[in-house]
Amino acid sequence: MEYRDLYDENRVLTGEKIQKGQNVPKGSYYLTVVVFIENSKNEFLLQINKKYNMWATTGGHPKSGESSLNGIITEIKEELGYNINPSELKLIKTYKTEDDFVDLYYIKKDIDLFKLKIQQEEVEEINWFTRKEIDELILTNKFLPTHIDFYKDCLKYIGVNYE
């Protein structure tokens, strides 16, 4: 059984945990990590999330005992079958929602899709997308709504204005 650590409103570990899938107790928070991977052609690596049947970026929840950084490295390894050097990842923003802290990471990296081994249970398909193509996914409701603000903040981080 997989567990997640709980934090207080100031992101201090409480010592409590919940099982994956359990509701977060009121006043507690857990961690969520997401990453936008951009290649040298300014395309972003997206995946179809099987749970929502929509395009999204790579992400998930660190397991109990994992830091945010270790959690995103684990998610990239699990979902894409790819090992990332921690020094290449940049934490660009943290969000606080009603029950979690979301850490948004960014990495500029050319990755050969044919060398990736996707996690069949969670990922349907992967592909590189231009900003214009992502805009179209958003307009046609094919991009996971909770990831739209993450995408916009990623663009802001790399110096692109989102229209």
Rosetta constraint file for C-alpha pairs under 8 A:
AtomPair CA 1 CA 19 HARMONIC 6.96 0.50
AtomPair CA 1 CA 20 HARMONIC 7.55 0.50
AtomPair CA 2 CA 19 HARMONIC 5.85 0.50
AtomPair CA 2 CA 20 HARMONIC 5.55 0.50
AtomPair CA 2 CA 63 HARMONIC 6.77 0.50
AtomPair CA 2 CA 64 HARMONIC 7.75 0.50
AtomPair CA 3 CA 17 HARMONIC 6.25 0.50
AtomPair CA 3 CA 18 HARMONIC 5.53 0.50
AtomPair CA 3 CA 19 HARMONIC 4.38 0.50
AtomPair CA 3 CA 20 HARMONIC 5.52 0.50
AtomPair CA 3 CA 63 HARMONIC 5.84 0.50
AtomPair CA 3 CA 64 HARMONIC 5.29 0.50
AtomPair CA 4 CA 17 HARMONIC 5.40 0.50
AtomPair CA 4 CA 18 HARMONIC 5.43 0.50
AtomPair CA 4 CA 19 HARMONIC 6.25 0.50
AtomPair CA 4 CA 20 HARMONIC 6.56 0.50
AtomPair CA 4 CA 30 HARMONIC 6.87 0.50
AtomPair CA 4 CA 31 HARMONIC 7.98 0.50
AtomPair CA 4 CA 61 HARMONIC 7.55 0.50
AtomPair CA 4 CA 62 HARMONIC 6.74 0.50
AtomPair CA 4 CA 63 HARMONIC 5.04 0.50
AtomPair CA 4 CA 64 HARMONIC 4.39 0.50
AtomPair CA 4 CA 65 HARMONIC 7.95 0.50
AtomPair CA 5 CA 13 HARMONIC 7.19 0.50
AtomPair CA 5 CA 14 HARMONIC 7.91 0.50
AtomPair CA 5 CA 15 HARMONIC 7.14 0.50
AtomPair CA 5 CA 16 HARMONIC 6.19 0.50
AtomPair CA 5 CA 17 HARMONIC 4.49 0.50
AtomPair CA 5 CA 18 HARMONIC 6.67 0.50
AtomPair CA 5 CA 30 HARMONIC 6.20 0.50
AtomPair CA 5 CA 31 HARMONIC 7.76 0.50
AtomPair CA 5 CA 63 HARMONIC 7.21 0.50
AtomPair CA 5 CA 64 HARMONIC 4.87 0.50
AtomPair CA 5 CA 65 HARMONIC 7.03 0.50
AtomPair CA 6 CA 13 HARMONIC 6.05 0.50
AtomPair CA 6 CA 14 HARMONIC 5.92 0.50
AtomPair CA 6 CA 15 HARMONIC 6.90 0.50
AtomPair CA 6 CA 16 HARMONIC 5.51 0.50
AtomPair CA 6 CA 17 HARMONIC 5.39 0.50
AtomPair CA 6 CA 18 HARMONIC 7.24 0.50
AtomPair CA 6 CA 28 HARMONIC 6.12 0.50
AtomPair CA 6 CA 29 HARMONIC 5.46 0.50
AtomPair CA 6 CA 30 HARMONIC 4.98 0.50
AtomPair CA 6 CA 31 HARMONIC 7.90 0.50
AtomPair CA 7 CA 11 HARMONIC 5.10 0.50
AtomPair CA 7 CA 12 HARMONIC 5.14 0.50
AtomPair CA 7 CA 13 HARMONIC 4.37 0.50
AtomPair CA 7 CA 14 HARMONIC 5.23 0.50
AtomPair CA 7 CA 15 HARMONIC 7.92 0.50
AtomPair CA 7 CA 16 HARMONIC 7.95 0.50
AtomPair CA 7 CA 28 HARMONIC 5.70 0.50
AtomPair CA 7 CA 29 HARMONIC 4.98 0.50
AtomPair CA 7 CA 30 HARMONIC 6.01 0.50
AtomPair CA 8 CA 12 HARMONIC 5.38 0.50
AtomPair CA 8 CA 13 HARMONIC 6.50 0.50
AtomPair CA 8 CA 14 HARMONIC 6.28 0.50
AtomPair CA 8 CA 27 HARMONIC 6.83 0.50
AtomPair CA 8 CA 28 HARMONIC 5.26 0.50
AtomPair CA 8 CA 29 HARMONIC 6.14 0.50
AtomPair CA 9 CA 27 HARMONIC 6.92 0.50
AtomPair CA 9 CA 28 HARMONIC 6.76 0.50
AtomPair CA 9 CA 29 HARMONIC 6.95 0.50
AtomPair CA 11 CA 29 HARMONIC 7.65 0.50
AtomPair CA 11 CA 101 HARMONIC 7.68 0.50
AtomPair CA 17 CA 64 HARMONIC 7.25 0.50
AtomPair CA 18 CA 22 HARMONIC 6.20 0.50
AtomPair CA 18 CA 23 HARMONIC 7.88 0.50
AtomPair CA 18 CA 24 HARMONIC 7.31 0.50
AtomPair CA 24 CA 28 HARMONIC 6.38 0.50
AtomPair CA 24 CA 29 HARMONIC 6.69 0.50
AtomPair CA 24 CA 30 HARMONIC 7.48 0.50
AtomPair CA 24 CA 99 HARMONIC 6.48 0.50
AtomPair CA 25 CA 29 HARMONIC 7.89 0.50
AtomPair CA 26 CA 99 HARMONIC 7.58 0.50
AtomPair CA 27 CA 99 HARMONIC 7.51 0.50
AtomPair CA 28 CA 99 HARMONIC 6.34 0.50
AtomPair CA 28 CA 100 HARMONIC 7.92 0.50
AtomPair CA 29 CA 98 HARMONIC 7.67 0.50
AtomPair CA 29 CA 99 HARMONIC 4.56 0.50
AtomPair CA 29 CA 100 HARMONIC 4.46 0.50
AtomPair CA 29 CA 101 HARMONIC 6.68 0.50
AtomPair CA 30 CA 61 HARMONIC 7.97 0.50
AtomPair CA 30 CA 99 HARMONIC 6.58 0.50
AtomPair CA 30 CA 100 HARMONIC 4.67 0.50
AtomPair CA 30 CA 101 HARMONIC 6.29 0.50
AtomPair CA 31 CA 61 HARMONIC 5.83 0.50
AtomPair CA 31 CA 62 HARMONIC 6.47 0.50
AtomPair CA 31 CA 68 HARMONIC 7.14 0.50
AtomPair CA 31 CA 100 HARMONIC 5.53 0.50
AtomPair CA 31 CA 101 HARMONIC 5.05 0.50
AtomPair CA 31 CA 102 HARMONIC 6.00 0.50
AtomPair CA 31 CA 103 HARMONIC 7.63 0.50
AtomPair CA 32 CA 59 HARMONIC 7.38 0.50
AtomPair CA 32 CA 60 HARMONIC 5.64 0.50
AtomPair CA 32 CA 61 HARMONIC 4.59 0.50
AtomPair CA 32 CA 62 HARMONIC 6.85 0.50
AtomPair CA 32 CA 68 HARMONIC 7.83 0.50
AtomPair CA 32 CA 100 HARMONIC 6.66 0.50
AtomPair CA 32 CA 101 HARMONIC 6.09 0.50
AtomPair CA 32 CA 102 HARMONIC 4.60 0.50
AtomPair CA 32 CA 103 HARMONIC 6.31 0.50
AtomPair CA 33 CA 59 HARMONIC 5.31 0.50
AtomPair CA 33 CA 60 HARMONIC 5.47 0.50
AtomPair CA 33 CA 61 HARMONIC 5.97 0.50
AtomPair CA 33 CA 62 HARMONIC 7.30 0.50
AtomPair CA 33 CA 68 HARMONIC 6.57 0.50
AtomPair CA 33 CA 71 HARMONIC 6.92 0.50
AtomPair CA 33 CA 72 HARMONIC 5.72 0.50
AtomPair CA 33 CA 102 HARMONIC 5.59 0.50
AtomPair CA 33 CA 103 HARMONIC 4.88 0.50
AtomPair CA 33 CA 104 HARMONIC 6.15 0.50
AtomPair CA 33 CA 105 HARMONIC 7.53 0.50
AtomPair CA 34 CA 57 HARMONIC 6.79 0.50
AtomPair CA 34 CA 58 HARMONIC 5.73 0.50
AtomPair CA 34 CA 59 HARMONIC 3.99 0.50
AtomPair CA 34 CA 60 HARMONIC 6.53 0.50
AtomPair CA 34 CA 72 HARMONIC 6.74 0.50
AtomPair CA 34 CA 102 HARMONIC 7.45 0.50
AtomPair CA 34 CA 103 HARMONIC 6.41 0.50
AtomPair CA 34 CA 104 HARMONIC 5.13 0.50
AtomPair CA 34 CA 105 HARMONIC 6.05 0.50
AtomPair CA 35 CA 57 HARMONIC 6.43 0.50
AtomPair CA 35 CA 58 HARMONIC 5.69 0.50
AtomPair CA 35 CA 59 HARMONIC 6.20 0.50
AtomPair CA 35 CA 72 HARMONIC 7.26 0.50
AtomPair CA 35 CA 104 HARMONIC 5.81 0.50
AtomPair CA 35 CA 105 HARMONIC 4.42 0.50
AtomPair CA 35 CA 106 HARMONIC 5.38 0.50
AtomPair CA 35 CA 107 HARMONIC 7.41 0.50
AtomPair CA 36 CA 44 HARMONIC 6.67 0.50
AtomPair CA 36 CA 45 HARMONIC 7.05 0.50
AtomPair CA 36 CA 57 HARMONIC 6.13 0.50
AtomPair CA 36 CA 58 HARMONIC 7.13 0.50
AtomPair CA 36 CA 104 HARMONIC 7.90 0.50
AtomPair CA 36 CA 105 HARMONIC 6.36 0.50
AtomPair CA 36 CA 106 HARMONIC 4.91 0.50
AtomPair CA 36 CA 107 HARMONIC 6.46 0.50
AtomPair CA 36 CA 151 HARMONIC 7.64 0.50
AtomPair CA 36 CA 154 HARMONIC 7.25 0.50
AtomPair CA 37 CA 44 HARMONIC 5.58 0.50
AtomPair CA 37 CA 45 HARMONIC 5.55 0.50
AtomPair CA 37 CA 106 HARMONIC 6.01 0.50
AtomPair CA 37 CA 107 HARMONIC 5.02 0.50
AtomPair CA 37 CA 108 HARMONIC 5.90 0.50
AtomPair CA 37 CA 109 HARMONIC 6.56 0.50
AtomPair CA 38 CA 42 HARMONIC 5.85 0.50
AtomPair CA 38 CA 43 HARMONIC 5.43 0.50
AtomPair CA 38 CA 44 HARMONIC 4.47 0.50
AtomPair CA 38 CA 45 HARMONIC 6.45 0.50
AtomPair CA 38 CA 106 HARMONIC 7.74 0.50
AtomPair CA 38 CA 107 HARMONIC 6.30 0.50
AtomPair CA 38 CA 108 HARMONIC 4.83 0.50
AtomPair CA 38 CA 109 HARMONIC 6.02 0.50
AtomPair CA 38 CA 110 HARMONIC 7.46 0.50
AtomPair CA 39 CA 43 HARMONIC 5.49 0.50
AtomPair CA 39 CA 44 HARMONIC 6.52 0.50
AtomPair CA 39 CA 45 HARMONIC 7.92 0.50
AtomPair CA 39 CA 108 HARMONIC 5.63 0.50
AtomPair CA 39 CA 109 HARMONIC 4.99 0.50
AtomPair CA 39 CA 110 HARMONIC 4.68 0.50
AtomPair CA 39 CA 111 HARMONIC 7.29 0.50
AtomPair CA 40 CA 108 HARMONIC 7.17 0.50
AtomPair CA 40 CA 109 HARMONIC 6.96 0.50
AtomPair CA 40 CA 110 HARMONIC 6.28 0.50
AtomPair CA 42 CA 130 HARMONIC 6.71 0.50
AtomPair CA 42 CA 131 HARMONIC 7.81 0.50
AtomPair CA 43 CA 128 HARMONIC 5.64 0.50
AtomPair CA 43 CA 129 HARMONIC 5.02 0.50
AtomPair CA 43 CA 130 HARMONIC 4.55 0.50
AtomPair CA 43 CA 131 HARMONIC 6.78 0.50
AtomPair CA 44 CA 128 HARMONIC 5.30 0.50
AtomPair CA 44 CA 129 HARMONIC 5.20 0.50
AtomPair CA 44 CA 130 HARMONIC 6.48 0.50
AtomPair CA 44 CA 131 HARMONIC 7.64 0.50
AtomPair CA 45 CA 57 HARMONIC 6.99 0.50
AtomPair CA 45 CA 126 HARMONIC 6.98 0.50
AtomPair CA 45 CA 127 HARMONIC 5.70 0.50
AtomPair CA 45 CA 128 HARMONIC 4.53 0.50
AtomPair CA 45 CA 129 HARMONIC 6.44 0.50
AtomPair CA 46 CA 55 HARMONIC 6.22 0.50
AtomPair CA 46 CA 56 HARMONIC 5.54 0.50
AtomPair CA 46 CA 57 HARMONIC 4.91 0.50
AtomPair CA 46 CA 58 HARMONIC 7.03 0.50
AtomPair CA 46 CA 126 HARMONIC 5.65 0.50
AtomPair CA 46 CA 127 HARMONIC 5.66 0.50
AtomPair CA 46 CA 128 HARMONIC 6.26 0.50
AtomPair CA 46 CA 129 HARMONIC 7.07 0.50
AtomPair CA 47 CA 55 HARMONIC 5.35 0.50
AtomPair CA 47 CA 56 HARMONIC 5.51 0.50
AtomPair CA 47 CA 57 HARMONIC 6.05 0.50
AtomPair CA 47 CA 58 HARMONIC 6.98 0.50
AtomPair CA 47 CA 123 HARMONIC 6.39 0.50
AtomPair CA 47 CA 124 HARMONIC 7.06 0.50
AtomPair CA 47 CA 125 HARMONIC 5.47 0.50
AtomPair CA 47 CA 126 HARMONIC 4.22 0.50
AtomPair CA 47 CA 127 HARMONIC 6.51 0.50
AtomPair CA 48 CA 53 HARMONIC 6.03 0.50
AtomPair CA 48 CA 54 HARMONIC 5.18 0.50
AtomPair CA 48 CA 55 HARMONIC 4.29 0.50
AtomPair CA 48 CA 56 HARMONIC 6.16 0.50
AtomPair CA 48 CA 123 HARMONIC 5.73 0.50
AtomPair CA 48 CA 124 HARMONIC 5.20 0.50
AtomPair CA 48 CA 125 HARMONIC 5.28 0.50
AtomPair CA 48 CA 126 HARMONIC 6.49 0.50
AtomPair CA 49 CA 53 HARMONIC 5.39 0.50
AtomPair CA 49 CA 54 HARMONIC 5.58 0.50
AtomPair CA 49 CA 55 HARMONIC 6.10 0.50
AtomPair CA 49 CA 56 HARMONIC 6.32 0.50
AtomPair CA 49 CA 122 HARMONIC 6.04 0.50
AtomPair CA 49 CA 123 HARMONIC 5.18 0.50
AtomPair CA 49 CA 124 HARMONIC 6.40 0.50
AtomPair CA 50 CA 54 HARMONIC 7.31 0.50
AtomPair CA 50 CA 121 HARMONIC 7.47 0.50
AtomPair CA 50 CA 122 HARMONIC 5.20 0.50
AtomPair CA 50 CA 123 HARMONIC 5.51 0.50
AtomPair CA 50 CA 124 HARMONIC 5.75 0.50
AtomPair CA 51 CA 122 HARMONIC 6.80 0.50
AtomPair CA 52 CA 144 HARMONIC 7.52 0.50
AtomPair CA 54 CA 142 HARMONIC 5.24 0.50
AtomPair CA 54 CA 143 HARMONIC 5.44 0.50
AtomPair CA 54 CA 144 HARMONIC 5.52 0.50
AtomPair CA 55 CA 137 HARMONIC 7.74 0.50
AtomPair CA 55 CA 142 HARMONIC 6.00 0.50
AtomPair CA 55 CA 143 HARMONIC 4.67 0.50
AtomPair CA 55 CA 144 HARMONIC 5.91 0.50
AtomPair CA 56 CA 143 HARMONIC 5.91 0.50
AtomPair CA 56 CA 144 HARMONIC 5.45 0.50
AtomPair CA 56 CA 147 HARMONIC 6.50 0.50
AtomPair CA 57 CA 147 HARMONIC 7.32 0.50
AtomPair CA 58 CA 75 HARMONIC 7.11 0.50
AtomPair CA 58 CA 76 HARMONIC 6.64 0.50
AtomPair CA 58 CA 79 HARMONIC 7.24 0.50
AtomPair CA 59 CA 72 HARMONIC 6.59 0.50
AtomPair CA 59 CA 75 HARMONIC 5.88 0.50
AtomPair CA 59 CA 76 HARMONIC 7.35 0.50
AtomPair CA 60 CA 71 HARMONIC 7.84 0.50
AtomPair CA 60 CA 72 HARMONIC 7.39 0.50
AtomPair CA 60 CA 75 HARMONIC 6.21 0.50
AtomPair CA 61 CA 71 HARMONIC 6.66 0.50
AtomPair CA 61 CA 72 HARMONIC 7.99 0.50
AtomPair CA 61 CA 75 HARMONIC 7.88 0.50
AtomPair CA 62 CA 66 HARMONIC 5.60 0.50
AtomPair CA 62 CA 67 HARMONIC 6.83 0.50
AtomPair CA 62 CA 68 HARMONIC 6.39 0.50
AtomPair CA 62 CA 70 HARMONIC 7.44 0.50
AtomPair CA 62 CA 71 HARMONIC 4.20 0.50
AtomPair CA 62 CA 72 HARMONIC 7.18 0.50
AtomPair CA 62 CA 74 HARMONIC 7.77 0.50
AtomPair CA 62 CA 75 HARMONIC 7.98 0.50
AtomPair CA 63 CA 71 HARMONIC 6.90 0.50
AtomPair CA 66 CA 70 HARMONIC 5.75 0.50
AtomPair CA 66 CA 71 HARMONIC 5.76 0.50
AtomPair CA 67 CA 71 HARMONIC 5.87 0.50
AtomPair CA 68 CA 72 HARMONIC 6.35 0.50
AtomPair CA 68 CA 103 HARMONIC 7.15 0.50
AtomPair CA 69 CA 73 HARMONIC 6.37 0.50
AtomPair CA 69 CA 86 HARMONIC 7.22 0.50
AtomPair CA 70 CA 74 HARMONIC 6.12 0.50
AtomPair CA 70 CA 86 HARMONIC 7.98 0.50
AtomPair CA 71 CA 75 HARMONIC 6.19 0.50
AtomPair CA 72 CA 76 HARMONIC 6.17 0.50
AtomPair CA 73 CA 77 HARMONIC 6.23 0.50
AtomPair CA 73 CA 83 HARMONIC 7.24 0.50
AtomPair CA 73 CA 84 HARMONIC 6.26 0.50
AtomPair CA 73 CA 86 HARMONIC 7.19 0.50
AtomPair CA 74 CA 78 HARMONIC 5.97 0.50
AtomPair CA 75 CA 79 HARMONIC 5.79 0.50
AtomPair CA 75 CA 80 HARMONIC 7.90 0.50
AtomPair CA 76 CA 80 HARMONIC 5.42 0.50
AtomPair CA 76 CA 81 HARMONIC 6.71 0.50
AtomPair CA 76 CA 82 HARMONIC 6.07 0.50
AtomPair CA 76 CA 83 HARMONIC 7.13 0.50
AtomPair CA 76 CA 84 HARMONIC 7.47 0.50
AtomPair CA 77 CA 81 HARMONIC 4.45 0.50
AtomPair CA 77 CA 82 HARMONIC 4.71 0.50
AtomPair CA 77 CA 83 HARMONIC 5.61 0.50
AtomPair CA 77 CA 84 HARMONIC 7.76 0.50
AtomPair CA 78 CA 82 HARMONIC 7.79 0.50
AtomPair CA 78 CA 118 HARMONIC 7.64 0.50
AtomPair CA 78 CA 119 HARMONIC 6.24 0.50
AtomPair CA 79 CA 117 HARMONIC 7.73 0.50
AtomPair CA 79 CA 118 HARMONIC 5.34 0.50
AtomPair CA 79 CA 119 HARMONIC 4.70 0.50
AtomPair CA 79 CA 122 HARMONIC 7.18 0.50
AtomPair CA 79 CA 123 HARMONIC 6.72 0.50
AtomPair CA 80 CA 116 HARMONIC 5.55 0.50
AtomPair CA 80 CA 117 HARMONIC 5.43 0.50
AtomPair CA 80 CA 118 HARMONIC 4.53 0.50
AtomPair CA 80 CA 119 HARMONIC 6.44 0.50
AtomPair CA 81 CA 116 HARMONIC 5.46 0.50
AtomPair CA 81 CA 117 HARMONIC 4.70 0.50
AtomPair CA 81 CA 118 HARMONIC 6.03 0.50
AtomPair CA 81 CA 119 HARMONIC 7.45 0.50
AtomPair CA 82 CA 116 HARMONIC 6.26 0.50
AtomPair CA 82 CA 117 HARMONIC 7.57 0.50
AtomPair CA 84 CA 88 HARMONIC 7.34 0.50
AtomPair CA 85 CA 89 HARMONIC 7.43 0.50
AtomPair CA 88 CA 107 HARMONIC 6.20 0.50
AtomPair CA 88 CA 108 HARMONIC 7.85 0.50
AtomPair CA 89 CA 105 HARMONIC 6.33 0.50
AtomPair CA 89 CA 106 HARMONIC 5.86 0.50
AtomPair CA 89 CA 107 HARMONIC 5.15 0.50
AtomPair CA 90 CA 105 HARMONIC 5.38 0.50
AtomPair CA 90 CA 106 HARMONIC 5.22 0.50
AtomPair CA 90 CA 107 HARMONIC 6.36 0.50
AtomPair CA 91 CA 103 HARMONIC 6.84 0.50
AtomPair CA 91 CA 104 HARMONIC 5.90 0.50
AtomPair CA 91 CA 105 HARMONIC 4.44 0.50
AtomPair CA 91 CA 106 HARMONIC 6.56 0.50
AtomPair CA 92 CA 103 HARMONIC 7.75 0.50
AtomPair CA 92 CA 104 HARMONIC 5.76 0.50
AtomPair CA 92 CA 105 HARMONIC 5.61 0.50
AtomPair CA 92 CA 106 HARMONIC 6.76 0.50
AtomPair CA 92 CA 154 HARMONIC 7.50 0.50
AtomPair CA 92 CA 157 HARMONIC 7.00 0.50
AtomPair CA 93 CA 103 HARMONIC 6.03 0.50
AtomPair CA 93 CA 104 HARMONIC 5.23 0.50
AtomPair CA 93 CA 105 HARMONIC 7.33 0.50
AtomPair CA 93 CA 153 HARMONIC 7.84 0.50
AtomPair CA 94 CA 101 HARMONIC 6.66 0.50
AtomPair CA 94 CA 102 HARMONIC 5.45 0.50
AtomPair CA 94 CA 103 HARMONIC 4.54 0.50
AtomPair CA 94 CA 104 HARMONIC 6.12 0.50
AtomPair CA 95 CA 101 HARMONIC 5.60 0.50
AtomPair CA 95 CA 102 HARMONIC 4.99 0.50
AtomPair CA 95 CA 103 HARMONIC 6.61 0.50
AtomPair CA 96 CA 100 HARMONIC 6.00 0.50
AtomPair CA 96 CA 101 HARMONIC 4.62 0.50
AtomPair CA 96 CA 102 HARMONIC 6.40 0.50
AtomPair CA 97 CA 101 HARMONIC 6.34 0.50
AtomPair CA 97 CA 102 HARMONIC 7.81 0.50
AtomPair CA 104 CA 150 HARMONIC 6.90 0.50
AtomPair CA 106 CA 154 HARMONIC 7.14 0.50
AtomPair CA 111 CA 115 HARMONIC 7.90 0.50
AtomPair CA 112 CA 116 HARMONIC 7.07 0.50
AtomPair CA 113 CA 126 HARMONIC 7.72 0.50
AtomPair CA 113 CA 127 HARMONIC 7.37 0.50
AtomPair CA 118 CA 123 HARMONIC 6.29 0.50
AtomPair CA 118 CA 124 HARMONIC 7.99 0.50
AtomPair CA 118 CA 125 HARMONIC 7.74 0.50
AtomPair CA 118 CA 126 HARMONIC 7.96 0.50
AtomPair CA 119 CA 123 HARMONIC 5.57 0.50
AtomPair CA 120 CA 124 HARMONIC 6.55 0.50
AtomPair CA 129 CA 133 HARMONIC 5.78 0.50
AtomPair CA 129 CA 134 HARMONIC 6.26 0.50
AtomPair CA 130 CA 134 HARMONIC 6.29 0.50
AtomPair CA 131 CA 135 HARMONIC 6.14 0.50
AtomPair CA 132 CA 136 HARMONIC 6.36 0.50
AtomPair CA 133 CA 137 HARMONIC 6.30 0.50
AtomPair CA 134 CA 138 HARMONIC 6.21 0.50
AtomPair CA 134 CA 143 HARMONIC 7.62 0.50
AtomPair CA 135 CA 139 HARMONIC 6.19 0.50
AtomPair CA 136 CA 140 HARMONIC 6.09 0.50
AtomPair CA 137 CA 141 HARMONIC 6.10 0.50
AtomPair CA 137 CA 142 HARMONIC 4.85 0.50
AtomPair CA 137 CA 143 HARMONIC 5.29 0.50
AtomPair CA 138 CA 142 HARMONIC 5.97 0.50
AtomPair CA 138 CA 143 HARMONIC 5.06 0.50
AtomPair CA 138 CA 144 HARMONIC 7.96 0.50
AtomPair CA 138 CA 145 HARMONIC 7.85 0.50
AtomPair CA 138 CA 148 HARMONIC 7.53 0.50
AtomPair CA 141 CA 145 HARMONIC 7.78 0.50
AtomPair CA 143 CA 147 HARMONIC 7.46 0.50
AtomPair CA 143 CA 148 HARMONIC 7.39 0.50
AtomPair CA 144 CA 148 HARMONIC 6.93 0.50
AtomPair CA 146 CA 150 HARMONIC 7.68 0.50
AtomPair CA 147 CA 151 HARMONIC 6.18 0.50
AtomPair CA 148 CA 152 HARMONIC 6.28 0.50
AtomPair CA 149 CA 153 HARMONIC 6.09 0.50
AtomPair CA 150 CA 154 HARMONIC 6.10 0.50
AtomPair CA 151 CA 155 HARMONIC 6.26 0.50
AtomPair CA 152 CA 156 HARMONIC 6.26 0.50
AtomPair CA 152 CA 162 HARMONIC 6.25 0.50
AtomPair CA 153 CA 157 HARMONIC 6.13 0.50
AtomPair CA 154 CA 158 HARMONIC 6.45 0.50
AtomPair CA 155 CA 159 HARMONIC 6.19 0.50
AtomPair CA 155 CA 160 HARMONIC 4.99 0.50
AtomPair CA 155 CA 161 HARMONIC 6.69 0.50
AtomPair CA 155 CA 162 HARMONIC 6.91 0.50
AtomPair CA 156 CA 160 HARMONIC 5.31 0.50
AtomPair CA 156 CA 161 HARMONIC 6.06 0.50
AtomPair CA 156 CA 162 HARMONIC 7.45 0.50
